[in-house]
């Protein structure tokens, strides 16, 4: 069944949710099997290591760029039409929000996407943290934290009524993004070789990047045939987590891509963990660990909304189409995570995810 037939059968909004579900399942399986996590990579880097976690992160973002830029060259998507590119971005939000998110993901022991994946494998700590993350994210959209987020975001915004396209700003040709992604893959593959990462894990790490491209291509395809305007988007977990939470609480909520994405990731991760015999219930180690996770989740919820995306939404999805504020937010997340690990955690203990 093609996309048009699906729209005619179930309607535009349910189709968007189905596309989100498909993207989420692919992402969930790939992320669970590859153990992709920005927090783990940043902590590893902070401790002077270039190990398997850094290699997986580099491979994921590089393959996302290659897949997305390749799809754009084939006419399967158009980054200029993506919502995060078509609206003004916030440089101040990227810096402040990115730093807060970086701090939060170290405290919570996982970024928002990683918490969702771990929660699906039986990690109750991640489920609790994820719920707090979603609540604070919603508070930052329409709740008490909304005015503060708006004020901080408004301190320094992009000019021209749009976000900055880094390739266009640097006057680079359209194919340069594909070349950049391929160049990033070189050190990723070399680190993978040095750390003796298996072929299966490399394939799944690339699969996370493929899932991001899949989301872009599917929503762009829907926008070309839908009667109503459709947001061109892909994997992200700050706004979508909040909207999915509200969907379960408000009967007036409508289906959209986000509403399928979050359950899809959970389902994909759950199935992958069960099939591989890795599903296992886990809880908080102690009260101190619980307090730390709650604070970290709250910082990620507010920081992710302020930054315009989480470690996936800004760091991979936005980065794959070279959104200026997304790359700045990603850099700030790395800085926040590294500094937090150095100040709070660095006592010679092994890196854990």
KOLVEX-598610 format. One record per residue: residue number from 1; z, x, y of N, C-alpha, C in turn. Coordinates in steps of 0.1 Angstrom, whole numbers. Layout:
nr,n.zz,n.xx,n.yy,ca.zz,ca.xx,ca.yy,c.zz,c.xx,c.yy
NUM,Z,X,Y,Z,X,Y,Z,X,Y .
...
This chain:
nr,n.zz,n.xx,n.yy,ca.zz,ca.xx,ca.yy,c.zz,c.xx,c.yy
1,0,9,-12,0,0,0,0,9,12 .
2,-9,6,22,-10,14,34,0,8,44 .
3,1,16,55,11,12,66,8,-2,72 .
4,-5,-4,74,-8,-17,80,-5,-29,71 .
5,-8,-27,58,-5,-38,49,10,-40,48 .
6,18,-29,49,33,-31,49,38,-38,61 .
7,32,-35,73,36,-42,85,32,-57,84 .
8,20,-60,79,16,-74,77,25,-82,67 .
9,30,-74,57,38,-81,47,53,-84,52 .
10,59,-73,57,74,-75,61,77,-75,76 .
11,67,-71,84,69,-71,99,72,-57,104 .
12,71,-55,117,72,-42,123,86,-36,122 .
13,96,-43,125,110,-38,125,114,-34,111 .
14,113,-42,101,116,-38,87,108,-26,82 .
15,95,-26,87,87,-14,83,93,-1,89 .
16,97,-2,101,103,10,108,115,15,100 .
17,124,5,95,135,8,87,132,14,74 .
18,121,9,67,116,15,55,112,29,57 .
19,105,32,68,100,45,71,112,55,73 .
20,122,49,79,135,57,81,141,60,68 .
21,141,50,59,147,51,46,140,62,38 .
22,127,62,38,119,72,31,122,86,36 .
23,121,87,50,125,100,56,138,105,52 .
24,148,96,52,162,99,49,164,104,35 .
25,157,97,25,159,101,11,153,115,9 .
26,142,118,15,136,131,13,145,141,20 .
27,150,139,31,159,148,38,172,150,30 .
28,178,139,25,191,139,18,190,148,5 .
29,179,145,-3,177,153,-15,176,168,-11 .
30,167,171,-2,164,185,2,176,192,8 .
31,184,185,16,195,191,23,206,193,13 .
32,208,184,3,219,186,-7,216,198,-16 .
33,203,199,-20,200,209,-30,199,223,-23 .
34,195,224,-10,193,236,-3,206,241,3 .
35,216,232,5,229,234,12,226,239,26 .
36,216,233,32,213,236,46,224,232,55 .
37,228,241,64,239,238,74,239,248,85 .
38,238,243,97,238,252,109,252,258,110 .
39,262,251,108,276,256,109,278,268,100 .
40,274,266,87,275,277,78,268,290,82 .
41,255,287,87,247,299,92,254,306,104 .
42,259,298,113,265,304,125,278,312,122 .
43,286,306,112,298,313,108,294,326,101 .
44,284,325,93,280,337,85,275,348,95 .
45,268,344,105,263,353,116,274,359,124 .
46,284,350,127,296,355,135,304,366,128 .
47,303,365,114,311,375,106,302,387,102 .
48,291,389,110,283,401,108,274,401,95 .
49,271,389,90,264,388,78,250,381,81 .
50,240,385,74,227,379,74,224,375,59 .
51,232,365,55,232,361,41,223,349,38 .
52,226,342,27,217,331,22,217,319,32 .
53,229,317,39,229,305,47,221,307,60 .
54,221,319,65,212,322,77,197,321,72 .
55,194,326,60,181,326,55,176,312,53 .
56,184,303,48,181,289,46,178,282,59 .
57,187,285,69,185,278,82,172,283,88 .
58,169,296,88,157,301,94,145,295,87 .
59,145,294,74,134,289,66,132,274,70 .
60,143,266,71,142,252,74,135,250,88 .
61,140,257,98,135,254,111,120,259,112 .
62,117,271,106,104,276,107,94,267,100 .
63,98,262,88,88,253,81,87,240,88 .
64,98,235,95,97,223,102,86,225,114 .
65,87,236,120,77,239,131,63,239,125 .
66,61,246,114,48,247,108,43,234,104 .
67,51,226,97,47,212,93,43,204,105 .
68,52,203,115,50,194,126,38,199,135 .
69,37,212,137,26,216,146,13,215,138 .
70,13,217,125,1,215,117,-3,201,117 .
71,6,191,116,3,177,117,-3,173,130 .
72,3,179,141,-3,176,154,-17,181,156 .
73,-20,193,150,-34,198,151,-43,190,143 .
74,-38,183,133,-47,174,125,-48,160,131 .
75,-41,157,142,-41,144,148,-32,134,142 .
76,-22,139,134,-13,130,127,-1,126,135 .
77,1,133,146,12,129,156,9,136,169 .
78,16,131,179,13,137,193,27,138,199 .
79,31,151,201,45,153,206,47,148,220 .
80,36,148,228,37,143,242,42,128,242 .
81,40,121,231,44,107,231,58,105,225 .
82,64,115,220,77,114,214,87,111,225 .
83,97,102,221,106,97,231,114,109,238 .
84,118,119,230,126,129,236,118,138,245 .
85,105,137,244,96,145,253,92,137,265 .
86,91,123,263,86,115,274,96,110,284 .
87,109,113,282,119,109,291,126,122,297 .
88,132,121,309,139,132,315,149,138,305 .
89,150,151,305,161,158,297,172,163,306 .
90,183,167,301,194,172,309,197,186,305 .
91,195,195,314,199,209,311,214,211,311 .
92,221,204,320,236,205,319,241,199,307 .
93,235,187,302,239,181,290,237,190,278 .
94,226,197,278,222,206,267,233,217,266 .
95,236,223,277,246,234,277,260,229,273 .
96,265,219,281,279,215,278,280,208,265 .
97,271,199,262,271,191,250,269,201,238 .
98,260,210,239,257,219,228,269,228,225 .
99,276,233,235,288,241,233,299,232,226 .
100,301,220,231,311,211,225,307,208,210 .
101,295,206,208,290,203,194,293,215,185 .
102,289,227,190,292,239,182,306,241,179 .
103,315,239,189,329,240,186,333,230,175 .
104,329,217,177,332,207,168,328,209,154 .
105,316,214,152,311,215,138,318,226,130 .
106,324,236,137,332,246,131,346,240,127 .
107,351,233,136,364,227,134,363,216,122 .
108,352,209,122,351,198,112,345,204,99 .
109,341,217,99,336,223,87,322,217,83 .
110,314,214,93,301,209,90,295,202,102 .
111,282,203,104,276,195,115,275,180,110 .
112,270,171,119,270,157,115,261,154,103 .
113,250,161,103,241,159,91,247,164,78 .
114,254,175,79,260,181,67,272,172,63 .
115,279,166,72,290,157,68,285,145,61 .
116,273,140,65,267,128,58,263,132,44 .
117,257,144,43,253,148,29,265,151,20 .
118,276,157,26,288,160,18,295,147,14 .
119,295,137,24,302,125,21,295,118,9 .
120,282,119,8,275,112,-3,278,119,-17 .
121,283,131,-17,286,138,-29,301,137,-33 .
122,308,128,-26,322,125,-29,333,131,-20 .
123,328,138,-10,338,145,-1,344,135,9 .
124,356,130,6,362,120,15,365,125,29 .
125,368,138,29,371,144,43,359,142,52 .
126,347,144,46,335,143,54,332,128,58 .
127,336,119,49,334,105,52,342,101,64 .
128,355,105,64,364,101,75,359,108,88 .
129,355,121,87,350,128,99,338,121,104 .
130,329,117,95,316,111,99,318,97,106 .
131,328,90,101,331,77,108,336,79,122 .
132,345,89,123,350,92,137,339,97,146 .
133,330,105,140,319,110,148,310,99,153 .
134,307,89,144,299,77,148,306,69,159 .
135,319,67,157,326,59,167,326,65,181 .
136,329,78,181,329,85,194,315,86,200 .
137,305,87,192,291,87,196,288,74,203 .
138,292,63,197,290,49,203,298,48,216 .
139,310,53,216,318,53,228,311,60,240 .
140,303,70,236,296,79,246,283,72,250 .
141,278,62,243,266,54,247,270,43,256 .
142,278,34,251,282,21,259,296,20,261 .
143,305,29,256,319,27,257,325,35,269 .
144,338,37,267,346,44,278,341,58,281 .
145,335,65,272,330,78,275,316,78,281 .
146,310,67,282,297,66,288,296,71,302 .
147,304,67,311,303,72,325,305,88,326 .
148,314,93,318,316,108,318,303,115,313 .
149,297,109,302,285,115,297,274,114,307 .
150,272,103,314,262,101,324,264,111,335 .
151,276,113,340,279,122,351,275,136,347 .
152,280,141,336,277,154,331,262,157,329 .
153,256,147,323,241,148,321,233,148,334 .
154,238,141,344,231,140,357,233,153,366 .
155,241,162,362,243,174,370,230,182,372 .
156,222,183,362,210,191,362,200,185,352 .
157,190,179,357,180,172,348,167,179,350 .
158,158,177,341,144,182,341,136,175,352 .
159,127,182,358,119,177,369,106,169,363 .
160,101,161,372,88,154,368,90,142,360 .
161,102,137,358,104,125,350,102,127,335 .
162,100,139,330,98,141,316,107,154,312 .
163,108,155,299,114,168,294,104,179,295 .
164,109,191,294,100,203,295,94,206,281 .
165,80,206,281,73,211,269,72,226,270 .
166,79,234,262,79,248,264,65,255,262 .
167,57,250,253,44,255,251,35,253,264 .
168,36,241,269,28,238,281,34,246,293 .
169,47,247,294,53,254,306,49,269,306 .
170,47,274,294,43,288,293,28,290,292 .
171,21,279,294,6,279,294,0,285,281 .
172,6,281,270,2,286,257,-8,276,250 .
173,-17,281,242,-26,272,236,-19,264,225 .
174,-26,253,221,-20,243,212,-16,249,198 .
175,-24,259,194,-21,265,181,-9,275,181 .
176,-4,279,193,6,289,194,19,284,187 .
177,22,271,187,34,266,180,34,269,165 .
178,22,267,159,20,269,145,22,284,142 .
179,17,293,151,18,307,149,33,311,150 .
180,40,305,160,54,308,162,62,305,149 .
181,59,293,144,67,288,132,64,298,120 .
182,51,302,119,48,311,108,55,324,109 .
183,56,329,122,62,342,125,77,341,122 .
184,83,330,124,98,328,121,100,328,106 .
185,90,323,99,92,323,84,92,337,78 .
186,86,347,85,86,360,79,100,366,77 .
187,109,366,88,122,371,85,130,362,76 .
188,127,349,76,134,340,67,131,343,52 .
189,119,346,49,115,350,36,121,363,32 .
190,121,373,41,126,386,38,141,385,36 .
191,149,377,44,163,375,41,165,368,28 .
192,156,359,25,157,352,12,156,362,0 .
193,146,371,2,144,381,-9,156,390,-10 .
194,162,394,1,173,403,1,185,397,-6 .
195,187,384,-3,198,376,-8,195,370,-22 .
196,184,373,-27,180,368,-40,181,353,-42 .
197,176,346,-32,177,331,-32,166,326,-42 .
198,169,317,-50,160,312,-60,148,304,-54 .
199,138,303,-61,126,296,-57,129,281,-54 .
200,137,275,-63,141,261,-61,148,258,-48 .
201,157,267,-44,165,265,-32,155,267,-20 .
202,146,276,-21,137,279,-10,128,266,-8 .
203,123,260,-19,115,248,-18,122,237,-12 .
204,135,235,-16,143,224,-9,146,227,5 .
205,148,240,9,150,243,23,138,240,31 .
206,126,243,26,114,239,32,112,224,32 .
207,118,217,22,118,202,22,125,196,33 .
208,136,202,38,143,196,50,133,196,62 .
209,126,208,63,116,208,74,105,198,72 .
210,101,196,60,91,186,57,95,172,60 .
211,108,169,58,113,156,61,112,153,76 .
212,115,163,84,114,162,99,100,159,102 .
213,90,166,97,76,163,100,72,149,95 .
214,77,145,83,74,132,78,78,121,87 .
215,91,122,93,95,112,102,86,111,114 .
216,82,123,120,73,123,131,60,116,128 .
217,54,119,117,41,114,113,42,99,110 .
218,52,95,103,53,81,99,55,72,112 .
219,64,76,121,67,68,133,55,68,142 .
220,48,79,143,36,80,151,25,70,145 .
221,24,71,132,14,62,126,17,47,128 .
222,30,44,128,34,30,130,31,26,145 .
223,33,35,154,31,32,168,16,29,171 .
224,7,34,163,-7,32,165,-12,19,160 .
225,-4,12,152,-8,-1,147,1,-13,151 .
226,13,-9,156,23,-20,160,19,-27,173 .
227,22,-40,173,20,-47,185,30,-44,196 .
228,43,-43,192,53,-39,201,54,-24,202 .
229,59,-19,213,61,-4,215,71,1,204 .
230,67,12,198,75,19,188,79,33,192 .
231,92,36,191,96,49,194,91,59,184 .
232,85,70,188,81,81,179,93,91,178 .
233,99,91,166,111,99,164,111,104,150 .
234,122,112,147,124,117,134,139,119,132 .
235,142,128,122,156,129,118,165,134,129 .
236,176,126,131,187,130,140,199,121,136 .
237,211,126,139,223,119,134,233,115,144 .
238,231,117,156,242,113,166,240,98,170 .
239,229,95,177,226,81,180,224,73,168 .
240,216,77,158,214,69,146,227,66,139 .
241,237,75,138,249,72,131,257,61,139 .
242,257,62,152,263,51,160,256,38,159 .
243,243,38,159,236,25,158,237,19,144 .
244,238,28,134,240,23,120,253,16,119 .
245,263,22,125,277,17,125,277,3,132 .
246,270,2,143,270,-11,150,262,-21,143 .
247,252,-17,135,244,-26,128,253,-33,117 .
248,262,-26,112,271,-32,102,282,-41,108 .
249,284,-40,121,294,-48,128,289,-59,137 .
250,276,-59,140,270,-69,149,258,-76,142 .
251,260,-88,139,249,-96,132,237,-97,140 .
252,237,-95,153,226,-96,162,217,-84,162 .
253,222,-73,156,215,-60,156,201,-62,148 .
254,192,-54,152,178,-55,146,176,-42,138 .
255,167,-44,128,163,-32,121,154,-22,129 .
256,156,-9,126,148,1,132,148,13,124 .
257,141,23,128,140,36,120,153,42,117 .
258,162,42,127,175,48,125,184,41,114 .
259,182,28,114,190,20,104,186,23,90 .
260,174,27,88,170,32,74,173,46,72 .
261,173,54,82,174,69,81,188,73,75 .
262,199,68,81,212,72,77,215,68,63 .
263,213,55,59,215,52,45,206,60,35 .
264,194,63,40,185,70,32,190,84,29 .
265,195,91,39,201,104,36,213,103,27 .
266,221,93,29,232,92,20,228,89,5 .
267,218,81,4,213,77,-10,206,90,-16 .
268,198,97,-9,191,109,-14,201,119,-18 .
269,211,122,-10,222,132,-13,230,127,-25 .
270,233,115,-26,241,109,-37,234,111,-50 .
271,221,107,-50,213,108,-63,212,122,-67 .
272,209,131,-57,207,145,-61,220,151,-67 .
273,232,148,-61,244,153,-66,248,147,-80 .
274,245,135,-82,248,129,-95,239,135,-106 .
275,226,136,-103,217,141,-113,220,155,-116 .
276,225,163,-107,228,177,-109,242,179,-113 .
277,250,169,-115,264,170,-120,273,176,-109 .
278,270,174,-96,278,180,-86,286,169,-78 .
279,285,157,-82,293,146,-75,308,148,-79 .
280,317,149,-69,331,151,-71,339,147,-59 .
281,349,139,-62,358,134,-51,367,145,-46 .
282,367,147,-33,375,157,-26,382,150,-14 .
283,394,155,-11,401,150,1,405,161,10 .
284,414,158,20,419,168,29,429,177,22 .
285,429,190,25,438,199,19,452,197,24 .
286,454,194,37,467,192,43,466,185,56 .
287,477,182,62,477,175,75,470,183,86 .
288,472,196,86,466,204,97,451,203,96 .
289,446,204,83,431,203,81,426,190,86 .
290,434,179,84,429,166,88,428,165,104 .
291,439,170,110,439,170,125,427,178,130 .
292,424,189,124,413,197,129,399,190,127 .
293,398,183,115,385,176,113,383,165,122 .
294,394,158,125,393,146,135,389,151,149 .
295,395,162,153,391,167,166,377,172,166 .
296,373,179,156,359,184,155,349,173,155 .
297,352,163,147,342,151,147,341,145,160 .
298,352,143,167,352,137,181,344,146,190 .
299,346,159,190,338,168,199,323,167,196 .
300,320,166,183,305,165,179,300,152,184 .
301,307,141,183,302,128,187,299,127,202 .
302,308,132,210,305,133,224,295,143,228 .
303,296,155,222,287,166,225,273,163,221 .
304,271,157,209,258,154,204,251,144,213 .
305,258,134,218,252,124,227,248,131,240 .
306,257,139,245,255,146,258,243,156,257 .
307,242,163,246,232,173,244,218,167,241 .
308,218,154,238,205,148,234,201,149,220 .
309,211,153,212,208,154,197,218,164,191 .
310,219,163,178,228,171,170,221,184,165 .
311,227,190,156,222,203,150,208,200,144 .
312,206,188,139,193,184,133,184,178,144 .
313,189,168,151,181,161,161,176,170,172 .
314,184,179,177,180,188,188,175,201,181 .
315,183,206,172,180,220,166,168,221,158 .
316,164,210,151,153,211,142,142,201,147 .
317,146,189,148,136,178,152,130,181,166 .
318,139,183,176,134,186,189,128,199,190 .
319,134,209,183,128,222,183,114,223,178 .
320,111,214,168,98,215,161,87,210,170 .
321,90,203,181,79,199,191,82,207,204 .
322,91,217,204,93,226,216,98,218,228 .
323,107,209,226,114,203,237,123,213,244 .
324,122,215,257,130,225,264,145,224,262 .
325,150,212,265,164,210,264,170,211,250 .
326,161,208,240,165,209,226,168,223,222 .
327,159,232,227,161,246,223,173,252,231 .
328,176,247,243,187,252,250,200,246,243 .
329,200,234,239,211,228,232,214,236,219 .
330,203,239,212,205,247,199,211,260,202 .
331,207,267,212,213,280,216,228,278,219 .
332,231,268,227,245,265,230,254,262,218 .
333,248,255,208,255,252,196,258,265,188 .
334,249,274,188,251,287,181,263,294,188 .
335,262,294,202,272,301,209,286,295,207 .
336,287,282,208,300,275,206,305,277,192 .
337,297,277,182,301,278,168,306,293,166 .
338,299,302,171,302,316,169,316,320,176 .
339,317,315,188,329,318,196,341,311,189 .
340,340,299,184,351,292,178,355,299,165 .
341,345,303,157,349,310,145,356,323,148 .
342,352,330,158,358,343,162,372,341,166 .
343,374,330,174,388,328,180,397,321,170 .
344,392,311,163,401,302,155,401,307,140 .
345,390,311,135,390,312,120,389,326,115 .
346,385,335,123,381,348,117,393,357,113 .
347,396,355,100,408,362,94,404,369,81 .
348,391,372,80,386,379,69,384,370,56 .
349,385,357,58,383,348,47,368,346,44 .
350,365,343,32,350,341,29,345,328,36 .
351,332,328,39,326,316,45,325,305,35 .
352,329,293,39,328,281,30,321,271,38 .
353,314,262,30,307,250,36,314,238,33 .
